Amino acid sequence: MNVLLITSSIELGLLYSLMTLGLFISYRILDIPDLTVDSSFTLGAAVSAVMATMGYPLWGIILGALAGACAGIVTATLQTKLKVQPILAGILTMTALYSINIMVMGGKPNLPLLNIDTIFSKGKAVLQTQYTPMILGIVIVLLIMISLALFLSTPLGLSIRATGDNEDMVRSSSVNVDFTKTVGLSVANALVGTSGALIAQYQSFADVSMGVGMVVIGIASLIIGEVFFGRKSVLLNIIAAILGSIIYRFIISFALELNISASSMKLVSAIIVTIAISYPTIKKAIKLQKQIRQMKRGADHVNN
């Protein structure tokens, strides 16, 4: 694996890690399978691309995050006010956003950013280094990581965490569960929208289908991080999600090095998720088999 591929893997891992953090909030903290992610990612990318073509790339990132937050609020409203099941609520929002994303891009399924200034091209002009995307990625991710850790330690953040642990107990404590869910899903999708906005400017295009499979990729990154780094605290969980995203990108790069076609990447992602999810079970099974063999050896030794 050459230096360019390693650098690219780290850069993409950092930018996609924000999407993984969004799934960490919805999937791990709130315990809600939010399928809005696939389209809120594209929504952030579409808004970012449009703003970049207008000459406001930084505003594209900010508005991409806000657009993602709005998508999360819609999903939360469907769940809390209209009592739609979480999975169905995500599917409904995702379906509606497909058309909205095309509208945002002026009725086109994709929007190129060739010869358009982005935060990365502007950053490169200032920093004068080819590692500008990595430097910007590290700075952005660190700021968001610290902000998220602090937010989850506030009374509101603790209420959101408690809602995911035991909704009935939180409701009995006179906490507005509908509000905590809404805030949690809006923050989650704001992070997803930010990731999409950054990816659009990094890759110099936005496409209506670029968010397909983001849930699988995010969960894969999240679980890989948890397998390697554990889940001992909120801060460690956040760091694990970020590092898991980077490791996932290295795995994908390694797969491409083995000449696996790009069309097979979704299959590779599904396999990675399956292995990561089943790893604890496989580990327990192997440990149990070792114990059984040791017991048999002990029994044979006594009999002899």
Helices and strands as residue ranges (DSSP letters): H 3-23, I 24-29, H 37-53, H 57-80, H 86-104, E 110-112, H 119-127, H 132-151, H 155-165, H 167-172, H 177-203, E 205-207, H 214-229, H 234-257, G 262-264, H 265-303
